[in-house]
């Protein structure tokens, strides 16, 4: 996905916060950043194999969050 596509999906994140998070994910090997030599420049982000391997964990956390909202423990 391109940066603006990601930004559009996450309406409550600032430009700077998204940039910093993508850099960290790239540094950790979760996301791959590809820069295309075009005018204007185009940058795309995609999950690496490591990123895809985290999908079951993230889905479980998402499901837990939905369940917690319906039935809070506190």
DSSP file (Angstrom, degrees, kcal/mol; ACC not computed):
  #  RESIDUE AA STRUCTURE BP1 BP2  ACC     N-H-->O    O-->H-N    N-H-->O    O-->H-N    TCO  KAPPA ALPHA  PHI   PSI    X-CA   Y-CA   Z-CA
    1    1 A X              0   0    0      0, 0.0    44,-3.2     0, 0.0     2,-0.2   0.000 360.0 360.0 360.0 153.7    0.0    0.0    0.0
    2    2 A X  B  >  -A   44   0A   0     42,-0.2     4,-2.0     1,-0.1     3,-0.5  -0.529 360.0-107.3 -85.7 160.0    1.0    3.6   -0.5
    3    3 A X  H  > S+     0   0    0     40,-0.6     4,-2.6     1,-0.2     5,-0.2   0.905 118.7  50.7 -54.6 -48.2    1.5    5.9    2.5
    4    4 A X  H  > S+     0   0    0      1,-0.2     4,-2.2     2,-0.2    -1,-0.2   0.823 107.1  54.8 -65.3 -30.5   -1.7    7.9    1.8
    5    5 A X  H  > S+     0   0    0     -3,-0.5     4,-1.6     2,-0.2    -1,-0.2   0.928 110.8  45.3 -65.2 -44.3   -3.7    4.7    1.5
    6    6 A X  H  X S+     0   0    0     -4,-2.0     4,-1.5     1,-0.2    -2,-0.2   0.916 112.1  52.0 -63.4 -42.8   -2.5    3.7    5.0
    7    7 A X  H  < S+     0   0    0     -4,-2.6     6,-0.3     1,-0.2    -2,-0.2   0.891 107.5  52.6 -61.6 -40.2   -3.2    7.2    6.3
    8    8 A X  H  < S+     0   0    0     -4,-2.2     3,-0.3     1,-0.2    -1,-0.2   0.856 108.6  50.3 -64.5 -35.4   -6.7    7.1    5.0
    9    9 A X  H  < S+     0   0    0     -4,-1.6     2,-0.7     1,-0.2    -1,-0.2   0.786 111.0  50.4 -72.9 -27.9   -7.4    3.8    6.7
   10   10 A X    ><  +     0   0    0     -4,-1.5     3,-1.4     1,-0.2    -1,-0.2  -0.751  67.7 173.1-113.4  82.8   -6.1    5.1   10.1
   11   11 A X  T 3  S+     0   0    0     -2,-0.7    -1,-0.2    -3,-0.3    -2,-0.1   0.722  72.5  55.0 -67.2 -23.0   -8.0    8.3   10.5
   12   12 A X  T 3  S+     0   0    0      2,-0.1     2,-0.4     0, 0.0    -1,-0.3   0.271  88.2  94.0 -97.2  12.8   -6.8    9.1   14.0
   13   13 A X  S <  S-     0   0    0     -3,-1.4     2,-0.1    -6,-0.3    -3,-0.1  -0.840  70.6-127.8-106.9 142.0   -3.0    8.9   13.3
   14   14 A X     >  -     0   0    0     -2,-0.4     4,-2.4     1,-0.1     5,-0.2  -0.437  24.1-113.7 -80.9 160.9   -0.8   11.8   12.5
   15   15 A X  H  > S+     0   0    0      1,-0.2     4,-2.3     2,-0.2     5,-0.1   0.921 118.2  48.2 -56.8 -46.4    1.4   11.9    9.5
   16   16 A X  H  > S+     0   0    0      2,-0.2     4,-2.7     1,-0.2     5,-0.2   0.911 109.9  50.7 -64.3 -44.3    4.5   11.9   11.7
   17   17 A X  H  > S+     0   0    0      1,-0.2     4,-2.4     2,-0.2    -1,-0.2   0.910 112.0  47.6 -62.8 -41.7    3.3    9.1   13.9
   18   18 A X  H  X S+     0   0    0     -4,-2.4     4,-2.7     2,-0.2     5,-0.2   0.919 111.8  50.6 -65.1 -42.9    2.6    6.9   10.9
   19   19 A X  H  X S+     0   0    0     -4,-2.3     4,-2.2    -5,-0.2    -2,-0.2   0.934 112.4  46.1 -59.7 -47.2    6.0    7.7    9.4
   20   20 A X  H  X S+     0   0    0     -4,-2.7     4,-2.1     1,-0.2    -1,-0.2   0.894 113.2  49.4 -63.7 -40.2    7.8    6.8   12.6
   21   21 A X  H  X S+     0   0    0     -4,-2.4     4,-2.7    -5,-0.2    -2,-0.2   0.912 110.5  49.7 -67.1 -41.9    5.8    3.6   13.0
   22   22 A X  H  X S+     0   0    0     -4,-2.7     4,-2.3     1,-0.2    -1,-0.2   0.896 110.4  51.2 -64.0 -39.4    6.5    2.5    9.4
   23   23 A X  H  X S+     0   0    0     -4,-2.2     4,-2.6    -5,-0.2    -1,-0.2   0.916 111.4  47.6 -62.5 -42.4   10.2    3.2    9.8
   24   24 A X  H  X S+     0   0    0     -4,-2.1     4,-2.1     2,-0.2    -2,-0.2   0.919 112.1  48.9 -65.4 -43.4   10.3    1.1   13.0
   25   25 A X  H  <>S+     0   0    0     -4,-2.7     5,-2.5     2,-0.2     6,-1.3   0.873 112.5  49.0 -63.9 -36.6    8.4   -1.8   11.4
   26   26 A X  H ><5S+     0   0    0     -4,-2.3     3,-1.3     4,-0.2    -2,-0.2   0.929 110.2  50.7 -67.0 -44.8   10.8   -1.6    8.4
   27   27 A X  H 3<5S+     0   0    0     -4,-2.6    -2,-0.2     1,-0.3    -1,-0.2   0.862 110.7  49.8 -59.7 -36.5   13.8   -1.6   10.8
   28   28 A X  T 3<5S-     0   0    0     -4,-2.1    -1,-0.3    -5,-0.2    -2,-0.2   0.474 116.6-114.2 -83.9  -2.6   12.3   -4.7   12.6
   29   29 A X  T < 5S+     0   0    0     -3,-1.3    22,-0.4    -4,-0.3    21,-0.4   0.646  87.4 112.3  82.7  14.4   11.8   -6.5    9.3
   30   30 A X  S   <S+     0   0    0     -5,-2.5    18,-2.2    -6,-0.2     2,-0.4   0.802  78.2  35.2 -87.1 -32.1    8.0   -6.6    9.6
   31   31 A X  E     -B   47   0A   0     -6,-1.3     2,-0.5    16,-0.2    -2,-0.3  -0.941  69.9-145.2-126.1 143.7    7.4   -4.2    6.6
   32   32 A X  E     -B   46   0A   0     14,-3.5    14,-2.0    -2,-0.4     2,-0.5  -0.932  12.5-154.1-108.2 131.8    9.2   -3.8    3.3
   33   33 A X  E     -B   45   0A   0     -2,-0.5     2,-0.5    12,-0.2    12,-0.2  -0.923   9.3-169.2-108.2 125.5    9.5   -0.3    1.8
   34   34 A X  E     -B   44   0A   0     10,-2.9    10,-2.6    -2,-0.5     2,-0.5  -0.969   4.9-160.7-119.0 124.8    9.9    0.0   -1.9
   35   35 A X  E     -B   43   0A   0     -2,-0.5     2,-0.5     8,-0.2     8,-0.2  -0.905   8.1-152.8-105.4 126.6   10.8    3.3   -3.6
   36   36 A X  E     -B   42   0A   0      6,-3.4     2,-2.1    -2,-0.5     6,-1.3  -0.850  18.6-127.2-100.7 132.6   10.1    3.6   -7.3
   37   37 A X        +     0   0    0     -2,-0.5     2,-0.3     4,-0.1     4,-0.1  -0.521  65.4 123.3 -79.7  78.4   12.2    6.0   -9.3
   38   38 A X        -     0   0    0     -2,-2.1     2,-0.5     4,-0.1     4,-0.1  -0.821  67.0 -86.3-129.4 167.9    9.4    8.0  -10.9
   39   39 A X  S    S+     0   0    0     -2,-0.3     2,-0.1     1,-0.2    -2,-0.1  -0.978 123.0  28.5-119.9 116.8    8.3   11.6  -11.0
   40   40 A X  S    S-     0   0    0     -2,-0.5    -1,-0.2     1,-0.0    -2,-0.0   0.622 115.0-112.3 -72.8 159.3    6.6   12.1   -8.6
   41   41 A X        -     0   0    0     -2,-0.1     2,-0.4    -4,-0.1    -4,-0.1  -0.235  29.9-152.7 -59.5 145.8    8.4    9.6   -6.4
   42   42 A X  E     - B   0  36A   0     -6,-1.3    -6,-3.4    -4,-0.1     2,-0.4  -0.984  11.1-173.3-125.3 132.4    6.2    6.6   -5.4
   43   43 A X  E     - B   0  35A   0     -2,-0.4   -40,-0.6    -8,-0.2     2,-0.4  -0.986   3.6-171.9-125.7 133.7    6.8    4.6   -2.2
   44   44 A X  E     -AB   2  34A   0    -10,-2.6   -10,-2.9    -2,-0.4     2,-0.4  -0.948   8.5-152.7-126.3 148.5    4.9    1.4   -1.3
   45   45 A X  E     + B   0  33A   0    -44,-3.2     2,-0.3    -2,-0.4   -12,-0.2  -0.930  17.4 170.6-118.9 141.9    4.8   -0.7    1.8
   46   46 A X  E     - B   0  32A   0    -14,-2.0   -14,-3.5    -2,-0.4     2,-0.2  -0.990  36.5 -99.7-146.7 154.5    4.1   -4.4    2.1
   47   47 A X  E     - B   0  31A   0     -2,-0.3   -16,-0.2   -16,-0.2     2,-0.1  -0.475  34.1-140.7 -71.4 143.1    4.3   -7.0    4.8
   48   48 A X     >  -     0   0    0    -18,-2.2     4,-2.6    -2,-0.2     5,-0.2  -0.315  37.3 -90.4 -87.3-179.4    7.3   -9.3    4.8
   49   49 A X  H  > S+     0   0    0      1,-0.2     4,-1.9     2,-0.2     5,-0.1   0.894 132.3  52.6 -60.1 -38.7    7.2  -13.0    5.6
   50   50 A X  H  > S+     0   0    0    -21,-0.4     4,-0.7     2,-0.2    -1,-0.2   0.920 108.3  50.5 -62.1 -43.3    7.8  -12.1    9.2
   51   51 A X  H >4 S+     0   0    0    -22,-0.4     3,-1.0   -21,-0.3     4,-0.3   0.919 110.9  47.9 -60.7 -44.8    4.9   -9.6    9.1
   52   52 A X  H >< S+     0   0    0     -4,-2.6     3,-1.4     1,-0.2     4,-0.3   0.837 104.1  61.3 -65.6 -31.9    2.5  -12.2    7.6
   53   53 A X  H 3< S+     0   0    0     -4,-1.9     3,-0.3     1,-0.3     4,-0.3   0.717  98.8  58.2 -68.2 -18.0    3.6  -14.8   10.2
   54   54 A X  T <X S+     0   0    0     -3,-1.0     4,-2.4    -4,-0.7     3,-0.3   0.534  78.6  96.1 -85.9  -7.8    2.2  -12.4   12.9
   55   55 A X  H <> S+     0   0    0     -3,-1.4     4,-2.8    -4,-0.3     5,-0.2   0.880  80.7  50.2 -54.3 -47.0   -1.3  -12.4   11.3
   56   56 A X  H  > S+     0   0    0     -3,-0.3     4,-2.1    -4,-0.3    -1,-0.2   0.896 112.4  48.6 -61.1 -37.7   -2.7  -15.1   13.6
   57   57 A X  H  > S+     0   0    0     -3,-0.3     4,-2.2    -4,-0.3    -2,-0.2   0.933 113.0  46.5 -65.7 -46.0   -1.5  -13.3   16.7
   58   58 A X  H  X S+     0   0    0     -4,-2.4     4,-2.4     1,-0.2    -2,-0.2   0.899 111.9  51.2 -65.2 -40.9   -2.9  -10.0   15.6
   59   59 A X  H  X S+     0   0    0     -4,-2.8     4,-2.6    -5,-0.2    -1,-0.2   0.899 109.6  50.6 -62.9 -39.7   -6.2  -11.6   14.7
   60   60 A X  H  X S+     0   0    0     -4,-2.1     4,-2.5    -5,-0.2    -2,-0.2   0.906 110.6  48.9 -63.7 -41.4   -6.4  -13.2   18.1
   61   61 A X  H  X S+     0   0    0     -4,-2.2     4,-2.3     2,-0.2    -2,-0.2   0.893 111.1  50.5 -64.9 -39.0   -5.7   -9.8   19.8
   62   62 A X  H  X S+     0   0    0     -4,-2.4     4,-2.2     2,-0.2    -2,-0.2   0.937 111.2  47.9 -63.1 -47.1   -8.4   -8.2   17.6
   63   63 A X  H  X S+     0   0    0     -4,-2.6     4,-2.4     1,-0.2    -2,-0.2   0.901 110.8  51.6 -61.0 -41.5  -10.9  -10.8   18.6
   64   64 A X  H  X S+     0   0    0     -4,-2.5     4,-2.9     1,-0.2    -1,-0.2   0.919 108.7  51.7 -60.7 -43.7  -10.0  -10.5   22.3
   65   65 A X  H  X S+     0   0    0     -4,-2.3     4,-2.1     2,-0.2    -2,-0.2   0.902 109.9  48.2 -61.1 -42.8  -10.5   -6.7   22.0
   66   66 A X  H  X S+     0   0    0     -4,-2.2     4,-1.4     1,-0.2    -1,-0.2   0.925 114.0  46.9 -62.9 -44.3  -13.9   -7.1   20.5
   67   67 A X  H  X S+     0   0    0     -4,-2.4     4,-2.3     1,-0.2    -2,-0.2   0.896 110.6  52.3 -64.5 -40.7  -14.9   -9.6   23.2
   68   68 A X  H  < S+     0   0    0     -4,-2.9    -1,-0.2     1,-0.2    -2,-0.2   0.879 105.6  54.8 -64.4 -38.0  -13.5   -7.4   26.0
   69   69 A X  H  < S+     0   0    0     -4,-2.1     3,-0.4     1,-0.2    -1,-0.2   0.872 113.2  42.6 -62.7 -35.7  -15.6   -4.4   24.7
   70   70 A X  H  < S+     0   0    0     -4,-1.4     2,-0.2     1,-0.2    -2,-0.2   0.856 131.5  22.4 -77.0 -35.9  -18.7   -6.5   24.9
   71   71 A X  S  < S-     0   0    0     -4,-2.3    -1,-0.2    -5,-0.1    -2,-0.2  -0.622  79.5-164.5-133.9  71.8  -17.8   -8.1   28.3
   72   72 A X        -     0   0    0     -3,-0.4    -3,-0.1    -2,-0.2    -4,-0.1  -0.327  14.7-145.7 -62.8 140.1  -15.3   -5.9   30.2
   73   73 A X              0   0    0      1,-0.2    -1,-0.1    -2,-0.0    -5,-0.0   0.857 360.0 360.0 -72.4 -37.3  -13.7   -7.7   33.1
   74   74 A X              0   0    0     -3,-0.0    -1,-0.2     0, 0.0    -2,-0.1   0.479 360.0 360.0 -73.6 360.0  -13.5   -4.6   35.3
